[in-house]
Amino acid sequence: MNSLTIATEHSTDEADIRQRIDKLAGAIRARDVEAVISICTTDVVSFDIEPPPQHVGAEAEPKKSEPYQQQAAPPTDTDYGIVINNAANSSVGRLFTVWAEQRQIDTISVVRSARRAQQLAERYPAVPVVSTDKDEWATQVRAIAGRRPISVAVDPVGGQAAADLISLLAPGGTLITYGMLAEENIPLHASALLGNEIGLRGLNIGRWLTGVAPERRASDIAAAAALAATQPSELDVAGTYSLGQITDAVHHVSRAGKIGTVIVHT
């Protein structure tokens, strides 16, 4: 009888906890600071990823939320044109899609297969997606953009894919590359840049850690934390490896069909 009582109480407690977590997540998604405070007790102790790491009391919640509120306020009077999001079915690509939608930045998702295109179309019905397994994919991208300029292309692949993206950019556009999945170099003639004043920009976490102002890093961390808190379904894990399996992990990163992040733990 005692074991039955304990099991029943455990189930009730678990349901109550899940309900509170769902309520808190909903308040965070809505960026409703008052709702977040109402869920917290007056002596709540919470921890954050940016300093100070520990906060005490519900009154700390409004101050903690300031960076998130700043990140959540998209400009409404600026036209960024169209942004091409290559490898859009990756974890980073999907998070970028969500981030851009929140800021009213229009994107075109580019993927390698019709199957992945279908998956993204179902996941983000308002975001156009094009598969490069069709010869006319570049023409499709231009048709979707219409008269609006393609101002930025975001690419983790490199190689011929990067060169193709450069050819789609409007004058003054920029290719931002944050990966080099392709083994070959980017086949690029200087005329492809000079004629339309195209810019190339590399992006990596090491440079971000050492070359970005602390205020900017705090703002970026706040944006990333908000995405992680409100979009956990976008954080797929493709595989987990120990440090001794680092070679297998590296091979998994470039494996065809990989979806999600490859994690290496010590």
C-alpha positions in Angstrom: 0.0 0.0 0.0 2.8 2.4 0.9 4.6 1.7 -2.4 1.4 2.5 -4.3 0.9 5.7 -2.4 4.5 6.8 -3.2 4.1 5.9 -6.9 0.9 7.9 -7.1 2.5 10.9 -5.4 5.5 10.6 -7.7 3.3 10.7 -10.8 1.3 13.7 -9.5 4.6 15.6 -8.7 6.0 14.8 -12.1 2.8 16.0 -13.9 2.9 19.2 -11.8 6.5 19.8 -12.7 6.0 19.2 -16.4 3.0 21.6 -16.3 5.1 24.3 -14.7 7.9 23.8 -17.2 5.4 24.1 -20.1 3.9 27.2 -18.6 7.4 28.8 -18.2 8.4 27.8 -21.7 5.2 29.4 -23.0 6.0 32.6 -21.1 9.5 32.7 -22.5 8.3 32.2 -26.1 5.8 35.0 -25.6 8.6 37.1 -24.0 6.1 37.8 -21.2 8.3 38.9 -18.2 5.3 39.3 -15.9 4.2 35.7 -16.6 7.7 34.5 -15.9 7.8 36.3 -12.6 4.4 34.9 -11.6 5.8 31.3 -12.0 8.8 32.0 -9.8 8.8 32.0 -6.0 10.2 35.1 -4.2 13.3 33.3 -3.1 14.0 31.4 -6.4 17.6 30.8 -7.2 18.3 30.6 -11.0 21.4 30.3 -13.0 22.4 31.9 -16.3 25.1 31.3 -18.9 26.3 34.9 -18.7 27.6 36.8 -15.7 26.6 36.9 -13.0 25.9 33.2 -13.2 23.6 33.1 -10.1 20.4 35.2 -9.5 18.4 35.2 -6.4 14.7 36.3 -6.1 12.0 36.8 -8.7 12.8 40.5 -8.9 16.0 39.5 -10.9 13.9 38.2 -13.8 13.2 41.5 -15.5 16.9 42.5 -15.5 17.8 39.0 -16.9 15.3 39.4 -19.7 16.6 42.7 -21.0 19.1 41.2 -23.5 16.4 38.8 -24.7 13.9 41.7 -25.2 16.5 43.7 -27.1 17.2 40.7 -29.4 13.5 40.1 -29.8 12.7 43.6 -31.2 13.2 43.3 -35.0 13.5 46.5 -37.0 10.5 47.1 -39.1 11.7 49.9 -41.4 14.7 48.1 -42.9 14.6 45.9 -46.0 17.4 43.3 -45.8 16.5 41.9 -49.2 16.7 38.1 -49.4 19.1 35.9 -47.6 20.0 32.5 -49.0 20.5 29.9 -46.3 22.5 27.0 -47.7 22.5 23.6 -46.0 19.3 24.8 -44.4 18.3 21.4 -43.0 21.3 21.3 -40.6 20.8 22.3 -36.9 22.5 25.6 -37.5 20.5 26.2 -40.7 17.2 25.6 -39.0 18.0 27.8 -36.1 19.0 30.5 -38.5 15.7 30.1 -40.3 13.8 30.6 -36.9 16.1 33.6 -36.0 15.5 35.3 -39.3 11.7 34.7 -39.1 11.6 36.3 -35.7 13.3 39.4 -37.1 11.2 39.5 -40.3 14.2 38.7 -42.5 13.1 36.8 -45.6 15.2 33.7 -46.4 15.4 31.1 -49.1 16.4 27.7 -47.9 18.8 25.6 -50.1 19.3 21.9 -49.6 20.9 19.0 -51.5 17.9 16.7 -52.0 14.2 16.8 -52.7 13.6 14.7 -49.6 15.2 17.4 -47.4 13.4 20.1 -49.2 10.1 18.4 -48.4 11.1 18.1 -44.8 11.8 21.8 -44.5 8.7 22.8 -46.4 6.6 20.9 -43.9 8.5 22.4 -41.0 8.5 26.0 -42.2 5.7 26.4 -44.7 6.2 30.1 -45.0 9.9 29.8 -46.1 10.6 28.8 -49.7 13.0 26.0 -50.2 15.0 24.8 -53.3 16.9 21.6 -53.9 20.2 21.7 -55.7 19.6 18.2 -57.2 17.7 19.9 -60.0 19.8 21.7 -62.7 17.5 24.7 -62.7 17.8 25.4 -58.9 19.6 28.7 -59.4 16.8 29.9 -61.8 14.2 28.8 -59.1 16.0 31.0 -56.5 16.0 34.0 -58.8 12.3 33.5 -59.5 11.5 33.3 -55.8 13.5 36.5 -55.1 11.7 38.3 -57.9 12.8 41.9 -58.0 14.1 41.9 -54.5 17.9 41.8 -54.2 19.7 38.7 -52.8 21.9 40.6 -50.4 23.5 37.8 -48.4 24.2 34.1 -48.8 25.1 32.0 -45.7 27.1 28.9 -46.4 28.9 26.2 -44.4 29.9 24.1 -47.5 32.4 26.0 -49.7 33.6 24.6 -53.0 31.4 24.9 -56.1 28.4 25.5 -53.9 29.9 28.8 -52.6 30.7 29.9 -56.2 27.2 29.2 -57.3 25.8 31.3 -54.4 28.1 34.2 -55.3 26.7 34.2 -58.8 23.2 34.8 -57.3 24.2 37.8 -55.1 23.0 41.3 -56.0 25.6 44.0 -56.5 27.1 44.8 -53.1 26.1 41.4 -51.7 28.1 39.3 -49.3 28.9 35.6 -49.0 29.3 34.6 -45.3 31.0 31.2 -45.0 31.2 29.5 -41.6 32.3 26.0 -42.7 34.3 24.0 -45.3 32.5 20.7 -45.8 33.5 20.6 -49.4 37.0 19.2 -50.0 37.7 21.4 -53.1 38.5 25.1 -53.1 36.0 27.7 -54.2 36.5 28.1 -58.0 36.4 31.8 -58.2 37.7 34.4 -60.8 38.3 37.9 -59.6 35.8 39.2 -62.1 33.0 37.5 -60.1 33.8 39.9 -57.3 34.9 43.0 -59.0 32.0 43.6 -61.3 29.3 43.6 -58.6 31.5 44.6 -55.7 30.8 41.3 -53.9 32.2 40.8 -50.4 33.5 37.6 -48.9 33.4 37.1 -45.1 34.5 34.2 -43.0 33.0 33.4 -39.6 34.3 31.1 -36.9 33.9 30.7 -33.1 37.6 31.3 -32.3 37.5 34.7 -33.8 34.2 35.5 -32.1 35.7 34.6 -28.7 38.8 36.7 -29.1 37.8 39.5 -31.4 34.3 40.5 -30.5 33.5 43.1 -27.8 32.2 41.6 -24.5 28.9 43.5 -25.0 28.4 41.9 -28.4 29.2 38.5 -27.1 26.7 38.9 -24.3 24.1 39.9 -26.8 24.9 36.9 -29.0 24.7 34.6 -26.1 21.4 36.0 -25.1 20.0 35.4 -28.6 21.4 31.9 -28.7 20.0 31.1 -25.2 16.6 32.4 -26.2 16.6 30.2 -29.3 17.7 27.1 -27.3 15.0 27.8 -24.7 12.1 28.3 -27.2 13.2 26.0 -30.0 14.5 22.7 -28.4 13.2 20.7 -31.3 15.7 22.3 -33.6 18.7 20.9 -31.6 19.2 17.5 -33.1 22.1 15.3 -32.1 23.5 13.3 -35.0 25.9 11.3 -32.9 27.9 11.3 -29.7 31.6 10.1 -29.5 34.3 9.9 -26.9 37.6 11.7 -27.3 39.2 8.5 -28.4 36.7 8.3 -31.3 37.6 11.7 -32.6 38.4 10.3 -36.1 35.0 8.6 -36.3 33.4 11.9 -35.2 35.2 13.9 -37.9 34.0 11.4 -40.6 30.5 11.6 -39.3 30.4 15.4 -39.7 30.7 15.1 -43.5 28.6 11.9 -43.8 25.9 12.1 -46.4 22.4 12.5 -44.9 23.7 13.7 -41.5 21.2 15.8 -39.6 22.1 17.5 -36.3 25.3 18.1 -34.3 28.1 15.7 -33.7 29.1 15.8 -30.1 32.6 14.8 -28.7 32.8 14.4 -24.9 35.8 13.8 -22.7 
